[in-house]
Amino acid sequence: MKKTFFALILAFVSITAFAQRQDANTTPEQRAEAQTKTLKENLNLSDDQQKQVYTLSLARAQKMKEMRDAQNMDRAQMRASMETFNTELTKILTVEQQEKYKTMLEDRRNNRGERGSGN
């Protein structure tokens, strides 16, 4: 029984670590492209907005990569980076897009809470 339980835990940890490594292999450019695409589709960004969002996303992705490479994943710095991103993004978006974006963030937070509680 203990061996089976241990094997299950080991398998879970291995799968989780593998999934994290795959995400770590994406370049800042790929991350910025993916985020820009998501925001374009959800917020109907104009071409000019897409360029600005890509530039903003790329800067944040590069900063996050530097923090990961330096093994300096301080939650306070990560939170500050996200808050700065959101503040700058708000300057790019229209009022309607800002409302949609706030809803997207709330939905993401709610979904993360459900995942974390085992639902």
Steps between C-alpha positions, in 0.01 A plus 500: 500500500778744591690414182192565285435832672865601460492403131191713442656800671822455303304482172306815586817692589670385180208609283483837675873558461486404132214742433690781671813427299308519173370844594850609602626421150290769337685815403391846614399566140276191496344602831437855374350368175270264688385767743445751219300243304281421802435867569436570132239225483331589831518879481486563123822700498576732211824453305659791688389357835640158404843650436495686831378195692768282338773749599366518856463121525848442361658735755322319784585153364868597471502630858336179624756292308783694662350434843461127422854476364637674810302259721341811648128423489396741771119508517500870586701579187277278289189670638650845442585401143142389439358817657726715281393300194131546588546875559677547167250280320215712634654801325481314167146365531168676452259519795296208360813291451615582853173364639534180295860462617398539866240228445765275341727547801220425744406186308862386501528559875178308560614209283836488675322483836288207383807313372688560823216366715484172310170568319 
